[in-house]
């Protein structure tokens, strides 16, 4: 894959979401080591490249019937969000409209959409921020998982967007308005509500992850608890993922839980982002 150029911060992107994960997102359900409802990664397209059609035709256009284990028939679920920053994406090939999105905390204002089998699109949920989570849209109706307030984020491995504002260090999310970010107090601080500021007001702003090599492949450390560590695979090679025995937590997105003693040298990688 090659480096990406051409996306704007306000470009609307759409990520195809497995029906089972759509339910977990909408219910703010966390599965330790496998799924967090405030994060997303994987293959996506610009909204303008996704045809406006019924679920059957859309599934065929996206190649979903060819994916092993993907449910046949029924609605197609999409997460729509603004791109935020071009560096977060890599173009799959010069002949494909697909982009690989790095693991991010979901931007404010993202939406869960259901493309119906009879045609038409229903908005079933909207995302506030990492503290308020997803809110189902009135009357949308989805699955057996009841809505719940998202659990408080625990102290752990720091990653994602980070910023410095007036000398203070913050975790950050892209706000709904282009050029703006939400500054989040750290889990070990007082839990103050997020502060929305312009990126231009920040002393520093960028993407942080904790890189580590395991079994010869590149990973990011997501969590270290007790005697285990959760690693997120930074590649997209299914053959490598299969050889290493990684678990596919979303389409072509893999993780692994390893004994803490196997965790090698971890390197903090910070990439400055300026739109």
Secondary structure, DSSP 4 states (H G I P E B T S, - for coil): -EE-----TT-EEEEEE-HHHHHHHHTT--BTTTB-TTEEEEEEEEGGGS----HHHHHHHHTGGGSTTPPPSS-EEEEEEE---GGGEEES-TT--EEEEEEEEPPTT-EEEEE-TTS-EEEEEEE--TTT-EEEPTT---SSPPP-PPPPPPS----EEEEEETTEEEEEEE-SSTTEEEEE--TTS--PPPEEEEGGG-SEEEEEEEEEEETTEEEEEEEEETTEEEEEE----HHHHHHHT-EEEETTEEEEEEEGGG----EEEEEE---
